[in-house]
Amino acid sequence: MRTNFGFGKTVDLAFDAAIEKVTAELKAEGFGVLSDIDVAAKMKEKLDANMPRYRILGACKPPLAYQAIQAVPDIGLLLPCNVLVREDESGAVSVSFMDPDSVLGLVDHPDVAPLAKTVKSTLEKVLAAL
C-alpha cells in the first residue's frame, strides 16, 4: 500500500504482535519510539465511539533528528516519523510509515533531502522485516 504521504503493508500478525515486531525492528535500525498514541482508546474515552484498534507510534532516530534540527530548527513540526498500526473491521492488521521524502520535502533546505532519503530507506528495511 502506498499513498503520496506513506507506505506500508498488511502483515500476517495479530495486532499486539505487530506492535511488538515493528517496535523491535525499529530498534534494530536505531529508532526509538518516543510516543505511542492509542487512538481507538481515546475515541472511546472522549466520544464513546468504537473503532478497530489504531495506534500511532512516533519513531525517532536521534542522530538523524539532531542533524535535521541543526539544519532547520522548526523542523520539529514534522517530527517524529509516524508509524501507524491499525486493524480493520475484518481483523486484518496493517503497518504503515510516514514517507519522509514526502513530508520533509516541504522543507526547502539542501541538508534535509539527503536525511529524508536515509530515513526512508531505513524505514523501508523495517517494513521488509515485518
C-alpha positions in Angstrom: 0.0 0.0 0.0 1.3 3.4 -1.0 0.0 6.9 -0.8 1.6 10.2 -1.6 2.4 10.5 2.2 3.1 7.0 3.3 3.8 3.3 2.5 3.1 0.0 4.3 1.5 -3.4 4.0 -0.8 -5.8 5.6 1.0 -8.1 8.0 0.3 -11.7 9.0 0.4 -10.9 12.7 -2.1 -10.2 15.4 -2.3 -6.6 16.5 -0.2 -6.8 19.7 2.4 -8.9 17.9 2.6 -6.4 15.1 3.2 -3.6 17.7 6.0 -5.7 19.3 7.5 -6.7 16.0 7.6 -3.2 14.5 9.0 -1.7 17.7 11.8 -4.4 17.7 12.6 -3.8 14.1 12.7 0.0 14.6 15.1 -0.5 17.5 17.3 -2.8 15.3 17.6 0.1 12.9 18.4 2.6 15.6 15.0 4.1 16.1 13.3 4.6 19.4 9.5 5.1 20.0 9.0 8.5 21.6 5.3 8.4 21.7 2.5 5.8 21.5 -1.0 7.1 20.9 -3.8 4.7 21.2 -6.3 6.5 19.0 -9.1 3.9 19.4 -8.9 4.2 23.2 -9.0 8.0 23.1 -12.0 8.0 20.7 -13.8 5.6 23.2 -12.9 7.8 26.1 -13.7 11.2 24.5 -16.5 10.4 22.1 -17.8 7.0 23.3 -17.0 5.9 19.8 -16.0 2.3 19.0 -13.4 1.7 16.3 -10.9 -1.0 15.4 -7.5 -0.9 17.2 -5.4 2.0 15.8 -2.1 3.1 17.3 0.3 5.7 16.1 4.0 5.2 17.2 6.2 8.3 17.0 9.6 6.9 15.9 12.9 8.8 16.1 16.5 8.0 15.1 18.3 10.6 17.3 21.4 11.3 15.2 19.3 12.0 12.1 16.7 14.0 14.1 19.6 16.1 15.6 21.0 16.8 12.1 17.6 17.9 10.8 17.1 20.2 13.8 20.5 21.7 13.4 19.7 22.4 9.7 16.2 23.8 10.3 15.2 24.4 14.0 11.5 24.4 13.2 11.6 21.0 11.6 10.3 19.6 14.8 6.9 20.4 13.5 7.4 17.5 11.1 9.0 15.1 13.6 8.9 12.3 14.7 8.2 9.8 11.9 4.8 8.3 12.5 4.2 4.6 12.2 0.6 3.5 12.1 -0.5 0.1 13.2 -4.2 -0.5 12.6 -6.7 -3.3 12.5 -9.6 -3.2 10.0 -13.1 -4.4 10.6 -12.2 -7.9 9.4 -9.3 -8.1 11.9 -6.5 -7.7 9.3 -3.6 -5.7 10.6 -1.6 -3.2 8.6 1.6 -1.3 9.4 2.3 2.0 7.6 5.0 4.5 7.7 5.0 8.2 7.1 7.0 8.9 3.9 9.9 11.1 5.0 10.6 12.2 1.3 7.0 13.5 1.1 6.8 15.1 4.5 10.3 16.5 4.7 10.0 17.6 1.0 8.0 20.5 2.4 11.3 21.9 3.8 13.4 23.9 1.4 16.9 23.3 2.8 19.7 21.4 1.0 20.7 19.4 4.1 17.2 17.9 4.6 16.6 16.0 1.4 19.5 13.6 1.9 18.4 13.0 5.5 14.8 12.2 4.3 16.2 9.7 1.8 18.3 8.0 4.6 15.3 7.8 6.9 13.0 6.4 4.2 15.5 3.7 3.2 15.8 2.7 6.8 12.1 2.6 7.3 11.8 0.5 4.2 14.1 -2.0 5.8 11.9 -2.1 8.8 8.9 -2.7 6.6 10.6 -5.5 4.7 11.4 -7.2 8.0 7.7 -7.4 9.0 
